[in-house]
Amino acid sequence: MITTADLRANKDLAREKAVGCICGLAIGDSLGDAARTQSNRENYGFTTDLNSGASWSTDDTEFALLTAKIIIGCRGKLTTEDVVKGWFEDVVVQDEFKRGGASEVSAAINLRRGIRPPESGKFSTFHMSDGSAMRIAPVGIICAGDPEAAATMAEIDASISHYGDGVWGAQAVAAAVSIAMVNGTMEEIIDAAMKVIPKDSWLYASMNTAFDIVEKANGSIIDVWMPLHDALRTSAWATTAEAIPAAFACLKMAHSDFKKGAILAGNFARDADTIGAVAGAILGAKYGVKEIPAHWVEKTRFPSGTCLTFTKGVDLIKIGEELADLI
């Protein structure tokens, strides 16, 4: 691994990896969203590229941009007050969310009622969704090399809309991104994620279940593909204890380069856009934007504002560079 000091001394490298993380998240989001459509499954079976009908962004990318905007605005000194202020500016003001997650909608309703974190996340039917993990990668970027700091900051962001496993999933992804930013091996990345998850949690048990399946089959994708889906399936497909272990299982099986890992994660069934976004963010942070197919970066570079209107036309490369400057 390199050190945080190395990144601070080499701003070009820091920006390459931060941009890779943000663009990787958006690409994984779009790949997963496209792969799970009926038309793609009829036409291709397994999706390997962003076809002309692929969306530019879903709530995964756009809520990650919200987190990034809040972090940039407070210069990386994140507080609960900063998060609440940002949500009132860009989430609560909207009357509807065409692609919004249930946990985020619930949080907005609670905020309008005067409920504040952590109760705004705790008092929600959807507090265990993967909506916090999908948006948390910017935290891992600015906490490069410091997974403990990433976990602490992730809790601040996630608690507005999540509780319990919903928060721990965000902490795990943020910690993983922080180690990917300093060139950690996949084993080191996964270890960082596991260290911040309580051992008596549903998420911890599901992560170990996923890893056991992969390890017993020696990483054979064909042999584990259906057993992984069967073992991880929950009653609602956007649950942290299903989607986040799925993303990390895909990373364990395919991480030699960005493209292979992103395609595998994006084709995982159920909440494929979040699974793809999480894997894409971690791989993008590890390998940097130069290792991502350029046409994928350009295809997803400017979000459509489908969920959060303020994100329409925002330049992901610029956001990544601004986050890198906060390391």
SEKOL-831436 format. One line per 3 residues: number of its first residue (from 1); their letters; for each residue x, y, z of C-alpha. Coordinates in steps of 0.5 Angstrom, whole numbers. Last residue first. Layout:
! SEKOL-831436
NUM = A = X/Y/Z  ...
***
This chain:
! SEKOL-831436
327 = ILD = -15/29/3  -20/35/1  -17/36/-6
324 = ALE = -19/29/-8  -26/31/-7  -25/37/-11
321 = EGI = -22/33/-17  -28/27/-16  -33/33/-17
318 = KIL = -30/36/-23  -30/29/-26  -37/28/-24
315 = DVG = -39/34/-28  -46/36/-26  -51/36/-32
312 = KTF = -57/34/-27  -55/33/-20  -59/39/-17
309 = TLC = -66/35/-20  -65/29/-15  -68/23/-18
306 = TGS = -67/23/-25  -62/29/-25  -59/26/-32
303 = PFR = -52/25/-29  -46/28/-33  -40/23/-34
300 = TKE = -44/17/-35  -43/16/-42  -36/19/-42
297 = VWH = -33/15/-37  -36/9/-40  -33/11/-47
294 = API = -26/12/-43  -26/4/-41  -24/5/-34
291 = EKV = -16/4/-32  -15/11/-33  -20/13/-28
288 = GYK = -16/10/-22  -15/3/-20  -16/2/-13
285 = AGL = -21/8/-12  -25/5/-19  -25/-2/-16
282 = IAG = -28/1/-10  -33/5/-13  -35/0/-18
279 = AVA = -37/-5/-13  -41/-1/-9  -45/2/-15
276 = GIT = -45/-5/-19  -49/-8/-12  -53/-1/-12
273 = DAD = -55/-2/-19  -56/-9/-19  -61/-9/-13
270 = RAF = -64/-16/-15  -59/-20/-20  -52/-20/-20
267 = NGA = -50/-17/-27  -47/-10/-25  -43/-14/-20
264 = LIA = -40/-18/-26  -39/-13/-31  -36/-8/-25
261 = GKK = -31/-13/-23  -29/-15/-30  -28/-8/-33
258 = FDS = -24/-5/-26  -18/-10/-27  -16/-16/-23
255 = HAM = -22/-16/-18  -27/-21/-20  -29/-27/-15
252 = KLC = -27/-23/-8  -31/-16/-11  -37/-20/-13
249 = AFA = -37/-23/-6  -36/-16/-4  -42/-13/-8
246 = API = -47/-19/-6  -45/-18/1  -47/-11/1
243 = AEA = -54/-13/-3  -57/-18/2  -55/-15/9
240 = TTA = -56/-8/6  -63/-10/4  -65/-7/-3
237 = WAS = -68/-14/-5  -74/-14/0  -75/-21/3
234 = TRL = -68/-23/3  -64/-27/-2  -57/-28/1
231 = ADH = -57/-36/1  -60/-37/-6  -57/-31/-10
228 = LPM = -50/-34/-7  -52/-41/-9  -54/-39/-16
225 = WVD = -47/-36/-18  -43/-40/-14  -41/-46/-19
222 = IIS = -40/-41/-25  -36/-36/-21  -31/-41/-19
219 = GNA = -28/-37/-13  -25/-43/-10  -32/-46/-9
216 = KEV = -31/-47/-2  -28/-40/-2  -34/-37/-5
213 = IDF = -39/-40/-1  -35/-38/5  -35/-31/3
210 = ATN = -42/-30/2  -44/-33/9  -39/-29/12
207 = MSA = -42/-23/9  -49/-25/11  -47/-26/18
204 = YLW = -43/-19/19  -50/-16/16  -54/-19/21
201 = SDK = -50/-17/26  -47/-20/32  -40/-19/30
198 = PIV = -41/-11/29  -39/-9/22  -33/-4/22
195 = KMA = -27/-9/22  -31/-13/16  -30/-7/11
192 = ADI = -22/-6/13  -21/-14/12  -25/-13/5
189 = IEE = -20/-8/3  -14/-11/6  -16/-18/2
186 = MTG = -17/-14/-4  -10/-11/-4  -10/-4/-1
183 = NVM = -8/1/-6  -8/7/-2  -15/9/-5
180 = AIS = -18/2/-4  -16/3/3  -21/9/4
177 = VAA = -26/5/-1  -27/-1/4  -28/4/10
174 = AVA = -33/7/6  -36/1/4  -36/-2/11
171 = QAG = -39/4/14  -45/5/10  -47/-2/11
168 = WVG = -46/-1/19  -51/5/18  -56/1/15
165 = DGY = -55/-5/19  -57/-1/25  -60/5/23
162 = HSI = -61/9/17  -64/16/14  -60/21/17
159 = SAD = -56/16/21  -52/15/14  -48/21/14
156 = IEA = -46/22/21  -44/14/21  -40/15/15
153 = MTA = -36/20/18  -34/15/24  -33/9/19
150 = AAE = -28/14/14  -24/16/20  -23/9/22
147 = PDG = -22/7/15  -16/12/15  -12/11/8
144 = ACI = -16/15/4  -21/19/9  -23/24/3
141 = IGV = -24/18/-2  -28/14/3  -33/19/5
138 = PAI = -34/20/-2  -36/13/-3  -42/14/2
135 = RMA = -48/14/-3  -50/7/-5  -48/4/3
132 = SGD = -53/9/5  -59/7/1  -57/-1/2
129 = SMH = -64/-1/6  -64/-3/14  -67/4/16
126 = FTS = -73/2/11  -79/2/16  -76/9/19
123 = FKG = -76/11/26  -68/10/26  -66/14/21
120 = SEP = -70/21/23  -68/18/30  -61/19/29
117 = PRI = -62/24/26  -67/29/27  -75/29/27
114 = GRR = -78/36/25  -84/33/21  -81/35/15
111 = LNI = -75/31/17  -79/25/18  -82/25/11
108 = AAS = -75/27/8  -72/20/12  -78/16/9
105 = VES = -76/18/2  -69/17/3  -70/10/6
102 = AGG = -75/8/0  -70/10/-5  -71/15/-10
99 = RKF = -72/14/-18  -78/19/-19  -77/23/-13
96 = EDQ = -83/27/-11  -84/34/-8  -77/36/-8
93 = VVV = -75/41/-2  -74/36/3  -68/33/-2
90 = DEF = -63/39/-4  -63/44/1  -66/40/7
87 = WGK = -62/35/6  -56/39/5  -58/43/12
84 = VVD = -59/36/15  -52/33/13  -48/40/15
81 = ETT = -52/39/22  -50/32/23  -43/34/22
78 = LKG = -37/34/17  -31/37/17  -29/35/10
75 = RCG = -29/42/7  -36/43/10  -39/45/2
72 = III = -34/39/-1  -37/34/4  -44/37/3
69 = KAT = -43/36/-5  -40/29/-4  -46/27/0
66 = LLA = -51/30/-5  -47/27/-11  -47/20/-8
63 = FET = -55/21/-7  -55/22/-15  -50/16/-17
60 = DDT = -55/11/-13  -61/15/-14  -60/13/-22
57 = SWS = -56/15/-27  -54/16/-34  -59/11/-36
54 = AGS = -57/5/-41  -62/5/-48  -56/6/-52
51 = NLD = -52/0/-49  -47/1/-43  -43/-6/-44
48 = TTF = -42/-13/-42  -50/-15/-40  -51/-22/-40
45 = GYN = -58/-25/-43  -56/-20/-49  -63/-18/-52
42 = ERN = -68/-22/-47  -64/-20/-41  -63/-13/-44
39 = SQT = -70/-12/-45  -72/-15/-38  -68/-9/-35
36 = RAA = -63/-12/-30  -57/-11/-34  -59/-3/-35
33 = DGL = -59/-1/-28  -53/-5/-26  -49/-2/-32
30 = SDG = -52/5/-30  -50/4/-22  -43/1/-24
27 = IAL = -42/6/-28  -44/12/-23  -40/8/-18
24 = GCI = -34/8/-22  -34/15/-24  -34/17/-17
21 = CGV = -28/12/-15  -24/13/-21  -25/21/-20
18 = AKE = -22/20/-13  -16/15/-16  -14/20/-21
15 = RAL = -15/26/-17  -10/23/-12  -5/21/-17
12 = DKN = -5/28/-20  -5/31/-13  2/27/-11
9 = ARL = 4/29/-4  -3/29/-1  -3/22/-4
6 = DAT = 4/20/-1  2/23/6  -4/18/6
3 = TIM = 0/12/5  2/7/-1  0/0/0
***
